[in-house]
Amino acid sequence: MLESIRELRRRKNFTLRQLSEKTGYTVSFLSQLERGIKNPSLDALRAIAQALDVSLVSLMNNSDYTAGSRGETGDAAGESGFCVLPPDGRRTMPIDLPGVRYQLLNAQQLAPGHAGDVTMVLCTLQPGCSSSGKMVSHLYTEVCFVIAGRIRALRAGGEELLGPGDTIRVTPGVLHDFYNVGDAPAVVLAVTF
């Protein structure tokens, strides 16, 4: 993934300084990300994706993605029109947020170039942990389905308590964060578009 940041930046003819100006992150930090010295926060990944005008999944897209997927007849690229991503083929996002794991479940992982603007992420939050570490907003719609656990969905001016089977939609521009308020890990499927 970190290699793809460098590749995308160069493909867009951005210097590290230009990317720094667009994201608000220092040249030093961005350079360390590209060299694998630091892991990015989710906010940093979002800012970099926005600056490079790509989806978050595009930053994660590399040849490793299709290694664990198979099509109807075993074709990794899914030429048959049917792709499978087994659990051991999922890509975990290397974010710097303790107690939080994001796994990409996106079609782009299965067949690069066929994902459109939809991103699917399986988020696991340990008890007491937050999905972002602070209130964040996006330029896209996010729909989350709680698979397991108890989640407090915070937004400016309110909150909702969610349990297994609940779905919540967050519209673009709404500041929000999700907290695991239970005693066990919470698992949420997030789809953004």
C-alpha positions as CSV (number, residue, x, y, z in Angstrom):
1,M,0.0,0.0,0.0
2,L,2.7,2.4,0.9
3,E,4.4,1.8,-2.4
4,S,1.2,2.7,-4.2
5,I,1.1,6.1,-2.4
6,R,4.5,6.9,-4.0
7,E,3.4,5.5,-7.4
8,L,0.1,7.4,-7.4
9,R,1.9,10.6,-6.3
10,R,4.4,10.3,-9.1
11,R,1.8,9.3,-11.7
12,K,-0.1,12.6,-10.8
13,N,3.3,14.5,-11.0
14,F,3.1,15.6,-7.4
15,T,6.2,16.3,-5.4
16,L,6.2,15.4,-1.7
17,R,6.0,19.1,-1.0
18,Q,2.8,19.5,-3.2
19,L,1.2,16.5,-1.5
20,S,2.1,18.0,1.9
21,E,0.4,21.3,0.9
22,K,-2.7,19.5,-0.2
23,T,-3.0,17.2,2.8
24,G,-1.6,19.3,5.6
25,Y,0.9,16.6,6.6
26,T,4.6,17.3,6.7
27,V,7.0,16.3,3.9
28,S,8.9,14.3,6.5
29,F,5.8,12.4,7.6
30,L,4.7,11.6,4.0
31,S,8.2,10.5,3.1
32,Q,8.3,8.2,6.1
33,L,4.9,6.7,5.0
34,E,6.2,6.0,1.5
35,R,9.3,4.3,2.9
36,G,7.3,2.2,5.4
37,I,8.8,3.8,8.5
38,K,5.4,5.0,9.8
39,N,1.9,3.7,9.6
40,P,-0.7,6.2,8.6
41,S,-3.8,7.1,10.6
42,L,-7.1,6.7,8.9
43,D,-7.4,10.5,8.7
44,A,-4.0,10.6,6.9
45,L,-5.1,7.9,4.4
46,R,-8.3,9.8,3.7
47,A,-6.5,13.1,3.2
48,I,-3.9,11.5,0.9
49,A,-6.6,9.8,-1.2
50,Q,-8.6,13.1,-1.5
51,A,-5.4,15.0,-2.5
52,L,-4.6,12.4,-5.1
53,D,-8.2,12.3,-6.3
54,V,-8.5,8.5,-5.8
55,S,-10.6,6.3,-3.5
56,L,-9.2,5.0,-0.3
57,V,-9.1,1.5,-1.8
58,S,-7.0,2.8,-4.7
59,L,-4.3,3.6,-2.2
60,M,-4.5,0.0,-1.0
61,N,-4.6,-1.5,-4.5
62,N,-1.5,-3.5,-5.5
63,S,-0.7,-6.9,-6.9
64,D,-1.0,-8.5,-3.5
65,Y,-4.8,-7.9,-3.5
66,T,-5.6,-10.5,-6.1
67,A,-3.3,-13.1,-4.7
68,G,-6.0,-14.5,-2.3
69,S,-9.0,-14.1,-4.6
70,R,-10.5,-16.6,-7.1
71,G,-13.1,-16.5,-9.8
72,E,-15.6,-19.1,-10.8
73,T,-12.9,-21.3,-12.3
74,G,-10.0,-20.0,-10.2
75,D,-9.3,-17.0,-12.3
76,A,-7.9,-14.3,-9.9
77,A,-9.1,-11.4,-12.0
78,G,-12.6,-12.7,-12.2
79,E,-13.0,-12.8,-16.0
80,S,-15.8,-15.3,-15.4
81,G,-17.8,-12.5,-13.8
82,F,-17.7,-14.2,-10.4
83,C,-15.1,-13.5,-7.8
84,V,-14.5,-14.8,-4.3
85,L,-12.4,-13.2,-1.6
86,P,-11.7,-15.7,1.2
87,P,-11.0,-14.5,4.7
88,D,-7.3,-15.1,4.4
89,G,-7.2,-13.0,1.2
90,R,-8.4,-9.8,2.9
91,R,-6.1,-6.9,3.1
92,T,-5.7,-5.2,6.5
93,M,-5.2,-1.5,6.4
94,P,-2.0,-0.5,8.2
95,I,-3.5,2.3,10.3
96,D,-2.0,3.7,13.5
97,L,-5.1,3.3,15.8
98,P,-4.8,0.9,18.7
99,G,-7.6,-1.6,19.1
100,V,-9.0,-1.0,15.6
101,R,-8.6,-3.2,12.6
102,Y,-9.9,-2.4,9.1
103,Q,-10.1,-5.1,6.5
104,L,-10.9,-4.2,2.9
105,L,-13.6,-6.4,1.3
106,N,-13.8,-4.4,-1.9
107,A,-14.4,-5.6,-5.4
108,Q,-11.3,-3.8,-6.5
109,Q,-9.3,-6.2,-4.4
110,L,-10.9,-9.0,-6.5
111,A,-10.8,-7.5,-9.9
112,P,-8.8,-4.2,-10.1
113,G,-10.6,-1.7,-12.2
114,H,-14.1,-3.0,-11.6
115,A,-14.8,-1.5,-8.2
116,G,-16.5,1.7,-9.1
117,D,-16.9,4.2,-6.3
118,V,-18.0,1.7,-3.7
119,T,-15.7,0.7,-0.8
120,M,-16.5,-2.1,1.7
121,V,-14.6,-2.3,5.0
122,L,-14.9,-4.8,7.9
123,C,-14.1,-2.8,11.0
124,T,-13.3,-4.6,14.3
125,L,-13.3,-2.4,17.4
126,Q,-12.0,-3.7,20.7
127,P,-13.9,-2.7,23.8
128,G,-13.6,1.0,24.6
129,C,-12.1,1.8,21.2
130,S,-13.2,4.3,18.6
131,S,-13.3,3.9,14.8
132,S,-11.4,7.1,14.2
133,G,-10.2,8.4,17.5
134,K,-12.1,11.7,16.9
135,M,-15.1,13.1,15.1
136,V,-14.6,13.0,11.4
137,S,-16.6,13.7,8.3
138,H,-16.3,12.5,4.7
139,L,-17.2,13.7,1.2
140,Y,-19.1,10.4,0.7
141,T,-22.1,8.5,2.1
142,E,-21.3,5.8,4.6
143,V,-23.7,3.0,5.6
144,C,-22.7,0.7,8.5
145,F,-24.2,-2.6,9.5
146,V,-23.5,-3.9,13.0
147,I,-22.6,-7.6,12.8
148,A,-21.6,-8.0,16.5
149,G,-21.2,-5.9,19.6
150,R,-22.7,-2.7,20.9
151,I,-21.8,0.6,19.2
152,R,-22.4,4.2,20.2
153,A,-22.7,6.3,17.0
154,L,-21.8,9.9,17.9
155,R,-22.6,12.9,15.8
156,A,-22.6,16.6,16.6
157,G,-25.7,17.1,18.7
158,G,-26.6,13.5,19.3
159,E,-25.9,9.8,19.5
160,E,-27.5,6.5,18.7
161,L,-26.9,3.1,20.4
162,L,-26.6,0.3,17.9
163,G,-26.6,-3.5,18.3
164,P,-26.4,-6.5,16.1
165,G,-28.6,-6.2,13.0
166,D,-28.8,-2.4,13.2
167,T,-27.9,-0.2,10.2
168,I,-27.0,3.4,10.2
169,R,-26.5,5.9,7.3
170,V,-24.1,8.8,7.7
171,T,-24.5,11.5,5.0
172,P,-21.6,13.5,3.5
173,G,-20.2,16.2,5.8
174,V,-21.6,14.9,9.1
175,L,-19.1,14.8,11.9
176,H,-19.3,11.4,13.5
177,D,-17.4,8.6,15.3
178,F,-18.3,5.1,16.4
179,Y,-17.3,3.7,19.9
180,N,-17.5,0.1,21.1
181,V,-19.4,0.4,24.4
182,G,-19.6,-3.3,25.0
183,D,-17.4,-5.8,26.8
184,A,-16.5,-7.8,23.6
185,P,-15.1,-6.8,20.2
186,A,-17.6,-5.1,17.9
187,V,-17.7,-5.9,14.2
188,V,-19.2,-3.4,11.7
189,L,-19.5,-3.7,7.9
190,A,-19.1,-0.2,6.4
191,V,-20.0,0.5,2.8
192,T,-19.1,3.9,1.4
193,F,-20.2,5.4,-1.9
